[in-house]
């Protein structure tokens, strides 16, 4: 995952790619949290950026789910 991926790029991904990225990003966040608990991270902004990336992916998945229902 790049440090910052534009939302416009996320919208072009397939559903499968979004789900794969979501799982990978959640695993990354979990590892970052454990590492931060053991030894503090030098750049704690990574935690916030990762959570925002997860939110962007979930937003796009929800948007697609609602458009299929309509």
N, C-alpha and C positions, 0 to 999 in steps of 0.2 A: 504494500500500500504506500502510495506517495504521501508526502506530508500533507498536501492539500489537493483534493480532487474536486473539480468543479461539479456543481449539481447538474449542469448541462451534459457533462460526460456520463454521469450516473444514469441519466434518463435514456441514454442510447444502449445501455446494457440489457441483455436478455434477463428474463425472470430467473433462470437457472444461475446465471453469472451473479446476479444480485444476492441470491440465497447463499451461494458459495462464499462470496465476499463478506456477507453478514456473519456467517459462522467463523470465518477466519479472523475477522476483526474482533468478534467477541472473545475468541481464544486469546488474541493478542492483548486485549484489555485485561483479561484475567491474569495473564502472565505478568503484565506491567504492574498490576496491583500487588501481586505477591512479591515481585522484585522490589517494589517501593516499600513494602512493609519490612522486608529484611534489611535492605540497604537503600537509603534514600536515592531517588533518581536525580541526576544532575539537572535535567530539564523536565519539570513536572507538568509543563504545558502539554506534553505528549498525551497525558491522561485525558485532558479536556478535548484535545483534537480528535482523539480516538472515539470518545463518546459522541462528539458531533458527527463524525463520519458514520457511526452506527445509526444515529437519528436520521441522517440524510437517506440512508439506504432504506430504513423502515418507512420513512415518509413516501418514498417512491413506490415501494411494495404496496402500501396502503392505498395510494392513489390509483394504482393499476387494479387493485381488488375492487375499489368502488366504481371504477369505470366499466368493469365487466358486469357489475350488478345492474347498472343503469341501462 
